[in-house]
C-alpha cells in the first residue's frame, strides 16, 4: 500500500491501466450508440495510452531538469505522450485529463489524498475545456463525478481518495444512459467513461494493492425513447478576431451560446481569439464582442446568399499554403492527392497529424478531418503547430464528400482566412450520407436494426433501414434530393458490388434529370457507398 504517489507508482499505473484497456478493448468498441461497424473508442483509448507508456519508457528514469519532482516529471511525460498519440475525441479528452493531473501534481512535494483530489478537479476543468459543447452523460460526467467524490471525501489518505473517486466514477457511468437519450436507446453506457473507470480502478489497485470490485454491466435493455431532434435555424454566420482576456472570453462564450449555435472560440495563448458563431441577431453577437474586448476583422455571411461551390474549379496548392486531409480508402486518397492535398491515413493521432502539417513546409495549413471523431485530434494538432509558428485552421468536415466540396473552392488569390471561411461554407453546404450493413442489434429513430440490415445514415443519423443494398442507396439519394440539390457525388467502397454506382446514376438521371452525378471508386472500408449532395 502506498502513502504517496511516486514516479514508480505512476509508471505502474500507466502500465496497469493500459493492460486493463487492452483486456476490455473489444467490449468498449462495442459500446456504440449506432449499429455501424466502425465503433472504435476502445481502440482509440488503447492507442492513446500506448503512446503515453512509450513516452515514459523513453525517459529511461533520468532525473528531471525542469525543477519538478520525479513523480511530476513522470506525469508530464505521460500526459505529453498521450497528447501526441491521442486518437478520437475520447483520446483527446483523456490526454487533457492527464495534463490536468500533471499540471497540478508536478511541483507537489508529495501526493496524498488532498493533492489527488485537487488534481482531479483540475483534470475535470481541462477535460471540459477541450470540448466546444460539453455533453453530460459522457466521459466528462464520469470524471466530474470522480473529482467531486474525491473532494467530498476530505481526506489526506491517498487510498481513501482514490477509492472514492473510482467508486463515484462507476456510479456515474451507470447513470450515463439516464443523461443521454442516445445511450438509453442503444442500451449501453458511455464508452469513454467506461475507459476512464478502468484507469481509475487501475490507480486504486496500484495504490492499495487490492483488485477492484467487478464493474457494473455496460449494457442494459434498450430504451424505447426517441431521441429529441431539431434545433433553431440560424440565418447568419458571424466571425471575428477578438483581443480580450480569459475572463471576458468566458463570459462571451456563455452569452454567444445562448444567442446561437456552431460556437467556436479558439485562443492563441497571447490574448487573441478567433470567434465563430451562427446566429439570427448579428448585432447582438458583435456587441457581445465589443463588451468583451476589441473585435476586428469582422465577417458576416448570410447563408441564403450562398450559391455553393463552382462545379469544375479545382485549384492546386498555392505557395505558402497547404491542405492536410484525413482519408480512408486508396481511391479517396488519390482524389485528395490530385487536389494537391497531403493525405493522412484514417484515425490518425495528434502526432501523426502534426508531422503531416510540418511536412508541408507551409506557414498556413488547413486541415480537413473528415470524421467527427477526428476533429478534436485535428484541433489538438493545430494548437501544437501554433507553438511551431504554423497557422492551422481546421474545417470541421465530417465526410470525405464535404472535403471534396471544400477543396473545390480553394483560391490562392484570397486571404488565407477568407479562403478557410469559403471552404467551411462549401463543406457545410454539402449534405452527406453513408450506407453500411448493421454490425449489431440496436434501436434507431428509423426503427429496430438487426445485424446484416442495410442502414442509410444522413448527417450521422439513421434514416432508412432496408434489406437490399442497391434499393437502399437509391432511396437515400432520393430522400436527400427531395431537399434540393444540383450535384450528387458517389464514393463506392471496397466492398461495393459491381455496378452499384451505375445503378444509382441511372436512377438519378431518370428521376432527377437536372441533377449531375459524379462517381468515384473510393475504396473505403465498412461503407459500400458515401453520398454527397450539393
C-alpha positions, -999 to +999 in steps of 0.1 A: +000+000+000+012+035-008+010+066+013+021+089-017+021+086-054+058+084-065+073+081-100+075+043-099+038+042-090+029+065-119+047+041-143+029+011-128-004+029-131+002+036-168+012+000-174-017-014-154-042+010-170-031+001-205-033-036-197-069-031-185-079-012-216-064-038-238-084-066-220-116-046-224-108-030-258-134-050-278-160-045-251-156-007-252-156-007-290-190-025-288-204+003-267-216+022-297-247+042-299-252+032-335-251-003-351-225+009-376-193-013-380-167+012-371-171+019-334-135+023-321-134+041-287-117+012-270-091+011-298-085+048-296-080+048-258-056+019-261-035+037-288-036+069-268-023+053-236+002+032-255+018+065-267+018+076-230+036+045-219+061+048-247+069+083-236+076+070-201+097+042-214+119+065-235+128+086-204+149+058-190+145+070-155+165+102-159+162+129-133+140+159-143+159+191-151+128+213-150+125+217-113+097+192-110+096+163-087+102+128-101+066+119-099+056+152-115+081+146-143+067+111-149+031+125-151+042+152-175+058+126-198+027+105-196+004+135-204+026+147-233+028+112-248-010+108-245-015+142-263+008+133-292-008+098-295-044+109-289-069+094-313-105+104-315-125+126-291-121+102-262-083+101-267-081+139-268-102+142-236-081+116-218-049+134-227-064+166-212-073+147-180-038+135-177-025+170-184-047+184-157-033+159-132+003+166-143-001+204-141-013+202-105+009+175-092+042+184-110+055+206-082+038+190-052+064+176-028+042+146-021+009+133-035-015+124-007-053+123-007-059+161-009-034+166-036-050+139-057-085+155-051-072+189-062-056+173-093-088+155-103-107+188-100-082+205-124-083+175-147-121+179-149-117+216-158-092+207-185-114+180-199-144+203-202-123+230-218-113+205-245-148+202-258-166+230-276-201+219-264-197+197-233-224+170-231-235+153-199-237+115-199-202+112-214-167+108-202-170+144-189-197+134-164-177+105-152-145+125-145-166+152-129-182+127-105-148+112-096-134+147-088-164+157-067-163+125-047-125+129-041-131+164-027-161+153-007-140+125+010-120+153+027-090+130+035-053+131+034-052+094+028-044+086-008-061+052-007-094+067+006-095+093-020-085+070-049-113+045-038-139+073-035-130+086-070-132+052-086-165+043-069-181+075-079-169+072-114-185+037-116-218+050-104-217+080-128-210+056-156-241+036-147-262+068-149-250+079-183-280+063-202-303+084-180-284+116-191-280+109-228-310+095-248-287+081-275-272+058-249-306+048-235-319+039-269-288+018-277-289+001-242-253+010-234-232+031-211-207+057-224-177+041-239-152+068-230-165+068-194-160+031-192-124+035-202-118+061-175-133+038-149-108+012-159-080+037-154-092+048-120-096+011-110-060+006-121-049+035-099-067+020-069-050-013-075-016+004-077-022+024-045-039-002-023-026-035-038-062-047-040-081-057-071-110-035-079-146-046-074-164-060-105-176-033-128-213-028-133-228-041-165-220-020-196-252-030-214-288-028-204-321-034-222-325-008-249-349+020-241-377+028-265-375+066-260-369+085-292-341+109-294-351+146-293-343+162-327-345+195-343-329+229-334-333+266-342-323+275-378-298+304-378-295+327-408-261+343-403-225+332-397-205+358-376-168+355-373-142+379-359-109+381-342-110+394-306-084+409-283-096+401-248-086+384-215-096+349-204-123+361-180-140+382-206-139+354-231-155+330-206-185+355-203-186+359-241-187+322-246-217+319-223-236+348-240-230+335-275-241+300-266-275+315-258-276+335-290-268+307-315-250+275-323-219+262-340-200+282-314-162+280-315-138+303-297-101+294-300-072+314-285-036+318-295-023+319-259-014+356-263-048+373-258-062+370-294-092+348-300-110+336-331-148+338-326-172+319-348-210+315-342-242+310-362-270+335-351-301+353-361-292+385-343-259+397-358-258+429-339-261+412-305-232+388-315-209+417-324-220+438-295-211+409-271-176+410-287-173+448-281-182+443-244-156+415-241-127+433-258-117+446-292-132+427-321-116+432-355-117+415-390-154+411-385-171+390-411-209+383-416-223+358-440-260+353-448-264+317-456-293+323-480-269+343-502-245+314-507-247+298-542-225+268-534-192+258-550-183+261-586-186+226-601-154+224-620-129+248-605-101+228-590-071+248-576-037+233-570-019+240-537-006+276-536+029+286-524+030+291-486-003+273-481-012+236-478-041+213-471-039+182-450-067+157-454-076+126-434-087+098-458-095+061-455-095+043-489-070+043-517-094+059-542-103+087-518-067+093-511-059+096-548-087+121-552-073+143-525-038+140-537-049+151-571-062+183-554-027+190-541-035+179-505-013+159-482-032+128-472-030+112-438-045+077-432-078+074-412-080+077-374-046+095-370-030+105-337-023+141-328+014+134-335+008+119-369-013+149-380+013+173-366+040+155-386+019+159-417+014+196-411+051+202-405+060+181-436+041+206-458+067+233-451+038+258-453+032+286-430-006+283-433-023+250-434-059+239-435-068+205-420-099+185-431-106+157-406-135+141-425-148+124-394-165+138-362-142+116-341-111+131-356-120+168-352-107+170-316-074+154-327-071+179-355-077+208-331-051+195-307-026+192-336-034+228-347-026+240-312+007+222-312+015+236-346+008+271-334+037+267-310+059+260-340+049+291-358+025+274-382-011+288-385-035+260-389-073+262-394-095+231-390-125+230-413-148+206-395-156+182-424-175+151-413-173+131-445-148+129-475-176+143-498-176+175-478-138+178-481-140+174-519-165+203-519-142+224-497-111+217-518-130+227-549-134+263-539-098+270-527-084+302-542-048+313-537-058+349-545-079+352-514-065+359-479-060+326-461-086+334-435-112+342-462-102+310-481-108+290-449-143+305-445-151+298-481-140+262-477-161+258-445-191+272-462-187+249-491-183+219-468-214+230-448-235+233-480-227+196-489-251+172-472-237+137-467-249+102-462-233+068-455-247+034-464-235+003-445-246-030-430-256-031-394-230-047-372-252-053-342-288-051-330-299-016-320-330+006-317-327+036-340-350+066-348-358+047-381-368+016-362-351-015-349-320-027-367-306-062-368-272-074-378-269-075-416-296-049-422-287-021-447-285+012-429-286+046-446-273+074-423-279+110-432-258+136-414-249+108-389-285+098-381-301+065-393-328+075-417-335+042-436-333+005-428-335-019-457-327-054-469-313-046-504-282-025-507-289-010-541-325-002-533-315+015-500-287+035-518-313+048-543-338+055-516-314+076-496-303+096-526-340+103-534-346+114-499-316+138-500-325+153-534-360+159-520-345+187-501-329+202-532-295+197-549-277+201-582-247+178-578-245+142-564-211+127-555-209+090-551-179+073-535-180+035-538-164+015-510-141-015-511-170-039-506-194-023-530-209-047-555-200-042-592-223-017-609-236+000-578-227+035-589-241+028-624-274+017-609-277+048-587-266+071-616-292+056-640-319+062-614-309+098-608-307+105-645-343+092-649-359+106-618-339+138-614-329+149-650-314+182-640-290+168-614-254+160-622-238+128-609-201+123-603-190+088-592-156+076-580-140+044-566-133+055-530-121+021-517-132+030-481-139+001-457-172-006-439-193+018-461-202+005-496-214+040-505-208+076-494-231+102-509-227+140-511-254+164-523-247+200-532 
